[in-house]
């Protein structure tokens, strides 16, 4: 997994593909597909995403406040 720190400007309109909560992680799969995850589901699937070679934009630091 390549953790990309450059913000992709995820907004409140971007929703988790698992539960519909606000997405804070944008995952680009090696095949080119994209997945959005809330912080909870992003962490839950982190290991398998890393093993697949996915690129991840992680904006979960915004949860800690400004």
C-alpha positions in Angstrom: 0.0 0.0 0.0 1.3 3.4 -0.9 0.0 6.0 1.5 -0.5 9.2 -0.5 -0.5 12.3 1.7 -1.5 14.8 -1.1 -5.0 15.8 -0.4 -7.6 14.8 -3.0 -10.2 17.2 -1.4 -12.7 14.5 -0.4 -15.9 16.2 0.5 -19.0 15.3 2.6 -20.6 14.1 -0.7 -18.0 11.3 -0.9 -19.4 8.3 0.9 -18.0 5.0 2.2 -18.7 2.1 -0.2 -19.3 -0.2 2.8 -21.6 1.9 5.1 -22.4 5.2 3.5 -20.6 7.3 6.1 -18.4 10.2 5.0 -15.3 8.9 3.2 -11.9 9.9 4.4 -9.9 7.4 2.4 -9.8 7.1 -1.4 -8.3 3.8 -2.6 -7.1 3.3 -6.1 -6.8 -0.3 -6.9 -4.0 -1.6 -9.2 -6.8 -2.4 -11.8 -7.7 1.3 -11.8 -10.9 1.1 -9.9 -11.6 3.4 -7.0 -13.1 2.7 -3.6 -14.1 5.2 -0.9 -13.9 4.2 2.8 -14.8 5.9 6.1 -11.9 5.8 8.6 -13.4 2.7 10.3 -13.7 0.6 7.2 -10.4 1.9 5.7 -8.6 0.6 8.8 -10.5 -2.7 8.7 -9.4 -3.4 5.1 -6.0 -1.8 5.3 -4.0 -5.0 5.4 -5.6 -6.6 2.3 -5.4 -3.2 0.5 -1.7 -3.0 1.3 -1.2 -6.6 0.0 -3.0 -5.8 -3.3 -0.7 -2.8 -4.0 -3.5 -0.2 -3.8 -2.7 3.5 -3.6 -4.5 5.3 -0.7 -5.2 8.9 -0.2 -5.8 9.2 3.6 -7.5 12.4 4.8 -8.5 10.9 8.2 -6.3 13.5 9.9 -9.2 15.9 9.4 -11.2 13.9 12.0 -8.8 15.2 14.8 -10.0 18.8 14.1 -8.4 21.7 12.5 
